[in-house]
């Protein structure tokens, strides 16, 4: 009798060759971590840790970072944050060294060491930051997107104020800011892509008095609620939900919908794929999606080496993490086991695999994908 080879993955016997190929191209669930009050997270690959921003309601609204080791037995360490920082709006582990950038409602932009848990530097901001980012090309530079539509550029060597401040085209909060790799402009010019409710905006810092410019075909898609950029490619995916039907001057000033009972459920929206070509942007495709009617979810573009990248986002109707292959935007995989809407999605490349994290209500899913 001829025997069939069998591969056992998470309790499933896989005998068919097509099934093996399917699993080889899939992200496999590795671990579920219960973490109360989790809001945002990032992966510190150099330190082999997860860094999670939390708000504990049972402790008078105490804000903290929790460090969880990626290695068994997954030890935890809580880092209490100064009360003046208040809620963390955004955080990013530096791609260059072991420090974390924090934007907080206390009008602070802070750098924290992930090695000794101490605050390295704090900037006082003119208003609340909604987003932050490290410069992709230089470890000294960073950015903050503000509630009033401004984007500020900072240099760690200048510890008191930003090196450049730019006014936005509108006063809408900048909910996402992303430093662009391989800038095509002259020396000293650093490019940033941002997102607010009105659409996407391109900024060139260090170019004199140049104003930011709106990315074409991003201003007429609806309310922009999320932006994901490829780390190693020029793919960009922006997510939109429909605008409220408001007549008169109120429509022009609409920033975010007011949470009302009719919008608590998922609404029909879209994911729009753009590609950056030099300093220009091309719209390549659109896919329909069920998105949140009130929140600003996080999304991600996953670089898979020789394979096509994937776009990761939450489906607010099914409470699943959806992976779509780029540039086709075809759904490649749906990951279940979520206990609420997706709050944050981050990924990190390891030596031979990709680690994908998805944060929902008090639960963090960790999935892996083997690079071929």
C-alpha positions in Angstrom: 0.0 0.0 0.0 1.4 3.4 -1.0 1.7 5.9 1.8 0.9 9.6 1.5 3.1 12.2 3.1 1.4 14.3 5.7 2.2 17.7 7.2 0.6 18.6 10.6 0.0 22.3 11.2 -2.1 23.5 14.2 -3.9 20.2 14.5 -4.8 19.9 10.8 -3.5 17.0 8.7 -2.7 18.3 5.2 -2.4 15.6 2.6 -3.3 17.3 -0.7 -0.6 19.1 -2.6 -2.9 22.1 -3.3 -3.6 22.3 0.4 0.1 22.4 1.1 0.6 25.2 -1.4 -2.3 27.1 0.2 -0.8 26.8 3.7 2.7 27.7 2.3 1.2 31.0 1.1 -0.8 31.7 4.2 -0.3 33.3 7.6 -0.6 30.8 10.3 -1.9 31.6 13.8 0.9 31.2 16.3 -0.4 32.7 19.5 -3.3 34.7 21.1 -2.3 37.1 23.9 -4.9 38.5 26.3 -3.9 42.1 27.1 -6.5 44.3 28.9 -6.8 47.9 27.8 -4.6 47.5 24.7 -4.9 50.3 22.2 -1.8 50.3 19.9 1.3 48.2 19.5 4.5 47.8 17.5 7.3 45.2 17.2 10.8 45.8 18.5 12.6 43.2 16.4 16.1 44.0 17.7 14.9 43.5 21.3 12.6 40.7 20.4 9.7 42.4 22.2 6.2 43.6 21.6 5.5 47.2 22.8 1.8 47.8 23.6 0.2 51.0 24.6 -2.6 50.5 27.2 -5.1 52.3 29.3 -6.3 50.6 32.4 -9.8 51.8 33.4 -9.6 50.2 36.8 -6.6 52.3 37.9 -8.0 55.8 37.4 -7.3 55.6 33.7 -3.6 54.8 34.2 -1.6 54.9 30.9 1.3 52.5 30.4 3.4 50.6 27.9 3.6 46.8 28.3 6.7 45.0 27.0 6.0 41.4 26.1 8.9 39.1 25.0 8.5 37.2 21.7 10.4 34.4 23.2 8.9 31.8 25.6 7.8 32.1 28.3 6.7 35.5 27.0 7.6 37.6 30.1 5.8 40.9 30.6 7.0 44.2 31.9 4.8 47.2 32.6 6.2 50.7 32.0 4.3 53.5 33.7 4.1 56.7 31.7 4.0 60.2 33.2 0.4 61.4 33.9 1.1 64.5 31.7 1.4 62.3 28.6 -2.2 61.2 28.8 -3.5 58.8 26.1 -1.1 57.5 23.5 -2.4 58.4 20.0 0.4 56.8 18.0 3.7 54.9 18.6 6.4 53.5 16.4 9.6 51.6 17.2 12.6 53.1 15.3 13.8 51.1 12.3 17.3 52.3 13.1 17.8 51.7 16.9 16.0 50.6 20.0 13.9 53.6 20.8 10.1 54.3 20.6 8.4 57.4 19.3 5.2 58.3 21.2 2.6 60.9 20.3 0.2 61.6 23.1 -2.9 63.7 24.0 -0.9 65.6 26.6 0.6 67.6 23.6 3.8 65.6 23.8 6.1 63.9 21.3 8.4 61.6 23.3 11.3 59.2 22.7 11.5 56.3 25.0 14.4 53.7 25.2 13.1 50.2 24.8 16.3 48.9 26.5 16.1 50.7 29.9 12.5 52.0 29.6 13.6 55.6 30.3 12.3 58.7 28.5 15.2 60.0 26.3 13.6 63.2 25.0 10.2 65.0 25.1 9.0 67.8 22.9 6.1 70.1 24.0 3.8 70.6 21.0 1.5 73.6 20.2 -1.6 71.2 20.0 -2.5 67.6 20.2 -0.6 65.2 17.9 -2.7 62.5 16.2 0.2 60.7 14.5 4.0 60.3 14.4 6.7 58.6 12.3 10.4 58.1 12.1 12.3 59.3 9.0 12.9 56.3 6.8 16.3 57.4 5.7 17.9 59.1 8.7 17.7 58.0 12.4 17.8 61.5 13.7 14.6 62.8 12.1 11.0 62.3 13.0 7.6 63.8 12.3 4.3 64.6 14.1 0.9 65.1 12.5 -1.2 67.6 14.5 -4.9 68.1 15.3 -4.8 71.4 13.5 -3.6 70.0 10.2 0.1 70.9 10.6 3.0 68.5 10.2 6.2 69.1 12.2 9.7 67.8 11.5 12.1 67.2 14.4 15.8 66.5 14.7 16.9 64.6 17.8 20.0 66.8 18.0 17.8 69.8 18.4 16.1 69.1 21.7 13.8 72.1 22.2 11.7 72.6 19.1 10.9 71.4 15.6 13.4 72.2 12.8 10.5 72.9 10.4 6.8 73.4 10.7 4.4 73.3 7.8 0.7 74.3 7.6 -1.7 71.9 6.0 -4.1 72.6 3.2 -6.9 72.3 5.7 -7.3 72.4 9.5 -8.3 68.7 9.6 -6.4 66.4 12.0 -3.5 64.5 10.4 -4.3 61.0 11.6 -1.4 59.3 9.7 2.0 60.4 8.7 4.5 58.3 6.8 8.1 59.0 5.8 8.9 58.1 2.1 12.0 56.1 1.2 14.3 56.9 -1.6 13.4 60.6 -2.0 13.7 61.8 -5.6 14.4 65.5 -4.8 17.7 67.2 -3.9 19.9 66.8 -0.9 18.3 67.8 2.4 14.8 67.4 1.1 12.7 64.8 2.9 9.3 63.7 1.7 6.3 62.7 3.8 2.9 61.4 2.9 0.0 62.2 5.3 -3.7 61.4 5.6 -6.5 63.4 7.0 -10.3 63.1 6.5 -10.1 65.1 3.2 -7.5 62.8 1.6 -3.8 62.3 1.1 -1.2 65.0 1.1 2.5 65.0 0.0 5.0 67.2 1.9 8.6 68.1 1.0 10.6 69.3 4.1 13.7 71.3 3.5 12.6 72.6 0.1 12.0 76.2 1.1 8.5 77.6 1.1 7.0 74.8 -0.9 3.4 74.0 0.1 2.1 70.5 0.6 0.0 69.2 -2.3 -3.1 66.9 -2.3 -2.7 63.6 -4.0 -5.0 63.5 -7.1 -8.1 61.3 -6.8 -7.8 61.0 -3.0 -10.0 64.0 -2.2 -13.2 62.6 -3.9 -13.3 59.1 -2.5 -15.1 59.9 0.8 -13.6 60.4 4.3 -10.1 59.0 4.5 -9.8 56.9 7.6 -6.6 55.0 7.1 -3.3 55.0 5.2 -0.8 52.2 4.6 2.5 52.5 2.8 4.9 49.9 1.6 8.3 49.9 3.4 10.2 48.4 0.5 8.0 49.4 -2.5 6.0 52.3 -3.7 2.5 50.9 -3.0 0.0 52.9 -1.0 -3.5 52.0 0.1 -5.9 54.5 1.5 -9.2 53.5 3.1 -12.4 55.6 2.9 -15.9 55.6 4.3 -18.8 57.6 2.8 -19.3 61.2 3.7 -22.3 62.2 5.7 -25.0 63.8 3.6 -24.9 67.3 5.1 -26.2 70.3 3.2 -24.8 73.8 3.3 -21.6 75.0 4.8 -21.5 72.1 7.3 -20.3 69.7 4.6 -17.1 71.6 4.0 -16.2 71.6 7.7 -16.9 67.9 8.2 -13.9 66.2 9.9 -15.1 63.0 11.4 -18.7 61.7 11.8 -20.3 62.2 15.2 -20.8 58.8 16.8 -24.5 58.2 16.5 -26.5 54.9 16.8 -27.0 54.7 13.0 -23.3 54.6 12.4 -22.2 52.2 15.1 -22.2 49.3 12.6 -19.9 48.7 9.7 -20.6 50.8 6.6 -19.7 50.2 3.0 -16.4 51.9 2.1 -13.4 51.3 -0.1 -9.7 50.6 -0.2 -7.9 52.6 -3.0 -4.5 51.5 -4.3 -2.0 54.1 -5.4 1.6 53.8 -6.6 4.2 56.5 -6.2 6.3 57.1 -9.3 8.9 59.7 -8.5 7.0 62.6 -7.1 3.7 61.6 -8.8 1.0 59.2 -7.7 -1.1 56.9 -9.9 -4.4 55.4 -8.9 -4.3 51.7 -9.7 -7.4 50.1 -8.3 -10.3 50.1 -5.8 -11.9 47.3 -3.8 -15.1 47.5 -1.7 -14.9 47.0 2.0 -16.9 47.0 5.2 -15.3 49.7 7.4 -16.0 51.4 10.7 -18.5 54.2 10.7 -16.8 56.0 13.6 -13.2 54.8 14.2 -9.8 55.4 12.5 -8.5 51.8 12.1 -4.9 51.0 11.3 -3.9 49.0 8.2 -0.6 47.7 6.8 1.2 46.7 3.6 3.2 43.6 4.1 6.4 43.1 2.1 6.9 39.4 1.3 10.2 39.5 -0.5 10.0 37.9 -3.9 6.2 37.5 -3.6 3.6 40.2 -4.2 3.0 42.4 -1.2 -0.3 42.1 0.8 -2.6 44.7 2.2 -3.9 43.9 5.7 -7.1 45.5 7.1 -10.0 44.7 9.4 -13.5 43.8 8.1 -15.9 45.5 10.6 -18.8 43.3 9.5 -17.2 39.9 10.1 -14.6 40.9 12.6 -11.9 39.3 10.5 -8.4 40.4 9.4 -8.5 40.5 5.6 -5.3 40.0 3.5 -5.5 41.2 -0.1 -2.7 40.6 -2.6 -1.4 43.7 -4.4 -1.8 45.0 -7.0 -4.9 42.9 -7.8 -6.6 43.6 -4.4 -7.9 40.0 -4.6 -8.6 38.6 -1.1 -6.0 36.0 -0.3 -6.9 35.1 3.3 -9.3 35.9 6.1 -8.0 35.4 9.7 -10.7 34.8 12.3 -10.6 34.6 16.1 -11.1 38.3 16.6 -13.3 39.4 19.5 -14.0 42.9 18.2 -13.0 45.4 15.5 -9.4 45.6 14.5 -7.6 48.4 16.3 -4.1 48.0 15.0 -2.1 45.9 12.5 1.7 45.7 12.4 4.2 43.4 10.8 7.9 42.7 11.1 10.3 40.8 8.9 12.4 38.2 10.6 15.3 36.3 9.1 13.2 33.6 7.3 9.7 34.6 8.1 7.2 37.4 8.6 5.5 38.1 12.0 2.0 39.7 11.6 0.2 41.1 14.6 -3.4 42.1 14.8 -4.9 43.9 17.9 -8.7 43.8 18.6 -10.6 44.3 21.8 -8.1 43.2 24.5 -6.6 40.5 22.3 -3.5 40.4 20.2 -3.2 37.7 17.5 0.3 36.8 16.3 0.6 35.0 12.9 3.6 33.9 10.9 4.4 33.4 7.2 7.5 31.6 6.0 9.5 33.3 3.3 10.5 31.1 0.4 
